[in-house]
Amino acid sequence: MRPMPHSPDRAAFASKFDEATERLQIHLLRQVGQTIGDYGLIEADDRVMVCLSGGKDSYGLLDLLLVLQKKAPIRFELIAVNLDQKQPGFPAQVLPEYLTALGVPFHIEARDTYSIVKRLIPEGQTTCSLCSRLRRGHLYRIAGELGATKIALGHHRDDVLETLLLNLLFTGKLKTMPPKLLSKDKRHVVIRPLAAVREADLARYAELRGFPIIPCDLCGSQPNLKRKEVKEFLRNWEQRIPGCTDSMFAALSNVAPSLLLDRRLFDFSSLDLSEDGGNQDAWLDEEHETSA
């Protein structure tokens, strides 16, 4: 870890902060702040490890958390962490220079997971699953070494909805990326402060702020990814029926177990006319009833 002092070159990484940028930042801060408050993502004296890939989402996450850190009524620390996976042509100097100029404490970890993925995954098959597992393992280890109490990831609203559909279509599970998650070994808390933020807003914010974007040549360039197909599916539906993705996102917070089929969540077998109260999810049915 290297806590860096403020650098005179800081202005080199700061774009002109005009009225449009300020309006968008206020909008994003409101969404991020609401998510942090609703789900208890950051608490007093937390040490938050912000995973920085060099993409627009993680840059936006760090930038917004830095603003909130100054305004929040509680004290918490931020440390940016990048896992350099040794992809060919990766500009290793970009993130250290950017973070040094900002005066943000950071840690760069070099691990050649790229070679492992390319060696184990046959040509033409998607690398996402293995790459994700390897990256997650290293990030969990680093979080422990740095004493981080929270691990912040840059997943946004589009990621949440795409993951929901991917699970529905290909795994037979009704689940997605929650804003807050306890790791399987119960040693780490993963948070997603951008869970309610649209990807398009993050892309616009990255453009306005002038972040030095580093493209991912391992996963982003793969053809025929199911996630890409689902992204296009959602984009087409939003164009045909504006607001439908808003409804999908709202549905994730309006779950009616008694109107689904999971017997682990609702005791259907004991439900009868004599039961007092009956359907405990009736309020959802009444408020959100729609025609087929």
C-alpha positions as CSV (number, residue, x, y, z in Angstrom):
1,M,0.0,0.0,0.0
2,R,1.2,3.4,-0.9
3,P,-0.5,6.5,0.6
4,M,0.5,9.2,-1.7
5,P,0.6,13.0,-1.1
6,H,-1.2,15.4,-3.3
7,S,0.8,16.0,-6.5
8,P,1.2,19.2,-8.5
9,D,0.2,17.1,-11.5
10,R,-3.3,16.5,-10.2
11,A,-4.8,18.9,-12.7
12,A,-3.6,16.8,-15.5
13,F,-6.1,14.1,-14.7
14,A,-9.0,16.5,-13.9
15,S,-11.3,17.5,-16.7
16,K,-13.2,20.8,-16.8
17,F,-15.9,20.5,-14.1
18,D,-18.7,22.4,-15.9
19,E,-22.4,22.7,-15.1
20,A,-23.4,19.5,-17.0
21,T,-20.8,17.5,-15.1
22,E,-21.9,18.9,-11.8
23,R,-25.6,18.1,-12.5
24,L,-24.7,14.5,-13.4
25,Q,-22.5,14.1,-10.4
26,I,-25.2,15.3,-8.1
27,H,-27.6,12.8,-9.7
28,L,-25.2,9.9,-9.3
29,L,-24.3,10.9,-5.7
30,R,-27.9,10.9,-4.8
31,Q,-28.4,7.3,-6.2
32,V,-25.2,6.0,-4.6
33,G,-25.9,7.7,-1.3
34,Q,-29.4,6.2,-1.2
35,T,-28.1,2.7,-1.9
36,I,-25.4,3.0,0.8
37,G,-28.0,4.1,3.3
38,D,-30.7,1.6,2.3
39,Y,-28.4,-1.4,2.5
40,G,-25.9,-0.3,5.1
41,L,-23.0,-0.5,2.7
42,I,-20.5,1.7,4.5
43,E,-20.3,2.2,8.3
44,A,-18.2,4.3,10.6
45,D,-14.5,3.5,10.6
46,D,-14.8,1.2,7.6
47,R,-11.7,0.6,5.5
48,V,-13.2,0.3,2.0
49,M,-11.1,-1.4,-0.7
50,V,-12.2,0.0,-4.0
51,C,-11.4,-2.5,-6.8
52,L,-10.1,-0.4,-9.8
53,S,-9.9,-2.1,-13.2
54,G,-9.3,0.9,-15.3
55,G,-12.8,0.8,-16.8
56,K,-15.4,3.5,-16.7
57,D,-17.4,1.8,-13.9
58,S,-14.6,1.4,-11.3
59,Y,-13.3,4.9,-12.1
60,G,-16.7,6.3,-11.5
61,L,-17.1,4.3,-8.3
62,L,-13.8,5.6,-6.8
63,D,-14.6,9.2,-7.9
64,L,-18.0,9.3,-6.3
65,L,-16.9,7.6,-3.1
66,L,-14.1,10.2,-2.8
67,V,-16.8,13.0,-3.0
68,L,-19.0,11.2,-0.5
69,Q,-16.1,10.6,1.9
70,K,-15.7,14.4,2.2
71,K,-19.4,15.0,2.8
72,A,-20.4,12.0,4.9
73,P,-21.2,12.4,8.6
74,I,-19.1,9.4,9.4
75,R,-15.4,8.7,8.9
76,F,-14.3,5.9,6.6
77,E,-11.1,5.1,4.7
78,L,-10.7,4.4,1.0
79,I,-7.9,2.4,-0.6
80,A,-7.8,1.7,-4.4
81,V,-6.6,-1.7,-5.5
82,N,-5.8,-2.9,-9.0
83,L,-5.0,-6.5,-9.9
84,D,-2.6,-6.3,-12.9
85,Q,-3.5,-9.6,-14.6
86,K,-0.6,-9.3,-17.1
87,Q,-2.7,-8.9,-20.2
88,P,-0.5,-8.2,-23.2
89,G,-0.1,-4.5,-23.8
90,F,-1.6,-3.5,-20.5
91,P,-0.4,0.1,-19.7
92,A,0.8,-0.5,-16.2
93,Q,1.8,3.1,-15.6
94,V,-1.7,4.6,-16.1
95,L,-3.3,3.7,-12.8
96,P,-0.3,4.5,-10.5
97,E,0.1,7.9,-12.2
98,Y,-3.6,8.7,-12.0
99,L,-3.9,7.6,-8.3
100,T,-0.7,9.4,-7.3
101,A,-2.0,12.6,-8.9
102,L,-5.2,12.3,-6.9
103,G,-3.4,11.6,-3.7
104,V,-5.4,8.4,-3.1
105,P,-3.8,5.5,-1.1
106,F,-3.4,2.5,-3.5
107,H,-2.0,-0.9,-4.0
108,I,-1.1,-2.6,-7.3
109,E,-0.9,-6.4,-7.3
110,A,0.7,-8.1,-10.3
111,R,-0.5,-11.7,-10.9
112,D,-0.4,-13.4,-14.2
113,T,-3.9,-14.8,-14.3
114,Y,-4.0,-14.1,-18.0
115,S,-1.6,-16.9,-18.9
116,I,-3.5,-19.3,-16.6
117,V,-6.8,-18.5,-18.3
118,K,-5.4,-18.8,-21.8
119,R,-3.7,-22.1,-21.0
120,L,-6.8,-23.7,-19.4
121,I,-9.6,-22.4,-21.5
122,P,-9.8,-23.8,-25.1
123,E,-9.7,-21.3,-27.9
124,G,-13.2,-20.1,-28.7
125,Q,-14.7,-20.7,-25.3
126,T,-15.5,-17.9,-22.9
127,T,-12.9,-17.1,-20.3
128,C,-15.2,-15.1,-17.9
129,S,-15.9,-17.8,-15.3
130,L,-12.3,-18.8,-14.6
131,C,-11.0,-15.3,-14.9
132,S,-13.6,-14.1,-12.4
133,R,-12.8,-16.9,-9.9
134,L,-9.0,-16.2,-10.1
135,R,-9.5,-12.5,-9.7
136,R,-11.9,-12.9,-6.8
137,G,-9.5,-15.1,-4.9
138,H,-6.7,-12.6,-5.2
139,L,-8.9,-9.7,-4.2
140,Y,-10.2,-11.5,-1.1
141,R,-6.6,-12.3,-0.1
142,I,-5.5,-8.7,-0.7
143,A,-8.4,-7.4,1.3
144,G,-7.3,-9.5,4.3
145,E,-3.7,-8.3,4.0
146,L,-4.8,-4.7,3.8
147,G,-7.3,-5.0,6.7
148,A,-10.2,-3.9,4.5
149,T,-13.6,-4.3,6.1
150,K,-15.5,-3.9,2.8
151,I,-14.7,-4.7,-0.8
152,A,-16.4,-2.3,-3.2
153,L,-17.1,-3.4,-6.8
154,G,-18.2,-1.3,-9.7
155,H,-21.2,-3.3,-10.9
156,H,-24.1,-1.0,-12.0
157,R,-27.8,-1.4,-12.6
158,D,-27.4,-2.8,-16.1
159,D,-25.1,-5.5,-14.6
160,V,-27.8,-6.4,-12.0
161,L,-30.5,-6.7,-14.7
162,E,-28.4,-8.7,-17.1
163,T,-27.3,-11.1,-14.4
164,L,-31.0,-11.6,-13.4
165,L,-31.9,-12.6,-17.0
166,L,-28.8,-14.7,-17.4
167,N,-29.8,-16.7,-14.3
168,L,-33.4,-17.0,-15.4
169,L,-32.5,-18.1,-18.9
170,F,-29.5,-20.4,-18.3
171,T,-29.3,-21.5,-14.7
172,G,-32.9,-21.9,-13.6
173,K,-32.3,-19.6,-10.6
174,L,-34.1,-16.4,-9.7
175,K,-31.1,-14.3,-8.4
176,T,-28.8,-11.5,-9.3
177,M,-26.0,-9.3,-7.9
178,P,-27.1,-7.9,-4.5
179,P,-25.8,-4.5,-3.3
180,K,-24.3,-6.2,-0.2
181,L,-23.0,-9.8,0.0
182,L,-21.2,-11.9,2.5
183,S,-18.5,-14.1,0.9
184,K,-18.9,-17.9,1.2
185,D,-16.1,-18.2,3.7
186,K,-17.9,-15.4,5.7
187,R,-14.6,-13.4,5.9
188,H,-15.4,-10.6,3.5
189,V,-18.3,-8.2,2.8
190,V,-18.7,-7.2,-0.8
191,I,-20.6,-4.0,-1.6
192,R,-21.9,-2.5,-4.9
193,P,-22.6,1.2,-4.3
194,L,-23.5,1.7,-8.0
195,A,-26.3,-0.9,-8.0
196,A,-28.9,1.7,-8.9
197,V,-26.9,3.6,-11.4
198,R,-27.4,3.3,-15.1
199,E,-24.5,2.2,-17.3
200,A,-25.2,5.1,-19.7
201,D,-24.9,7.6,-16.9
202,L,-21.5,6.1,-15.9
203,A,-20.3,6.2,-19.5
204,R,-21.3,9.9,-19.8
205,Y,-19.7,10.7,-16.4
206,A,-16.4,9.0,-17.4
207,E,-16.4,11.1,-20.6
208,L,-17.0,14.3,-18.8
209,R,-14.5,13.6,-16.1
210,G,-11.8,12.5,-18.6
211,F,-10.9,9.2,-16.9
212,P,-7.9,7.4,-18.5
213,I,-9.8,4.3,-19.6
214,I,-7.9,1.0,-20.0
215,P,-9.8,-1.5,-22.2
216,C,-10.0,-5.1,-21.2
217,D,-8.7,-7.3,-24.0
218,L,-9.5,-10.6,-22.3
219,C,-13.2,-10.7,-21.7
220,G,-14.6,-7.6,-23.5
221,S,-13.3,-8.7,-26.9
222,Q,-14.9,-12.2,-26.8
223,P,-17.5,-12.8,-29.5
224,N,-21.0,-14.4,-28.8
225,L,-21.0,-13.8,-25.0
226,K,-24.4,-14.5,-23.5
227,R,-24.1,-11.3,-21.5
228,K,-23.7,-9.3,-24.6
229,E,-26.8,-10.9,-26.1
230,V,-28.8,-10.2,-22.9
231,K,-27.5,-6.6,-22.9
232,E,-28.8,-6.2,-26.5
233,F,-32.1,-7.8,-25.6
234,L,-32.7,-5.4,-22.8
235,R,-31.6,-2.4,-24.9
236,N,-34.1,-3.4,-27.6
237,W,-37.0,-3.8,-25.1
238,E,-36.2,-0.5,-23.6
239,Q,-36.4,1.1,-27.0
240,R,-39.7,-0.6,-27.7
241,I,-41.2,0.0,-24.3
242,P,-39.4,2.9,-22.5
243,G,-39.3,2.4,-18.8
244,C,-39.5,-1.4,-18.8
245,T,-36.1,-1.8,-17.3
246,D,-37.1,0.6,-14.6
247,S,-40.0,-1.8,-13.8
248,M,-37.6,-4.8,-13.8
249,F,-35.3,-3.1,-11.4
250,A,-38.1,-2.1,-9.1
251,A,-39.4,-5.7,-9.1
252,L,-36.2,-6.8,-7.4
253,S,-37.3,-4.9,-4.3
254,N,-40.9,-6.0,-4.6
255,V,-40.7,-9.8,-4.2
256,A,-43.8,-11.8,-3.4
257,P,-42.8,-15.3,-2.2
258,S,-46.3,-16.6,-2.0
259,L,-46.8,-15.7,-5.6
260,L,-43.8,-17.7,-6.8
261,L,-43.1,-21.5,-6.6
262,D,-40.3,-21.8,-4.0
263,R,-41.6,-24.0,-1.1
264,R,-38.5,-23.0,0.9
265,L,-39.7,-19.4,1.0
266,F,-43.4,-20.0,1.5
267,D,-45.4,-22.8,3.2
268,F,-47.9,-23.6,0.5
269,S,-48.8,-27.0,2.0
270,S,-50.3,-25.5,5.1
271,L,-52.2,-22.7,3.4
272,D,-56.0,-23.1,3.6
273,L,-59.2,-21.2,4.1
274,S,-58.9,-21.4,7.9
275,E,-55.5,-19.7,8.0
276,D,-55.8,-16.2,9.5
277,G,-54.1,-13.6,7.2
278,G,-53.9,-15.9,4.1
279,N,-51.6,-14.4,1.4
280,Q,-49.0,-12.3,3.2
281,D,-48.0,-10.7,-0.1
282,A,-51.4,-9.5,-1.1
283,W,-50.3,-5.8,-0.8
284,L,-47.9,-6.4,-3.7
285,D,-50.5,-7.9,-5.9
286,E,-52.9,-5.0,-5.2
287,E,-50.4,-2.2,-5.9
288,H,-48.7,-3.7,-8.9
289,E,-51.4,-5.7,-10.6
290,T,-51.2,-5.6,-14.4
291,S,-53.0,-7.2,-17.3
292,A,-51.4,-10.0,-19.3
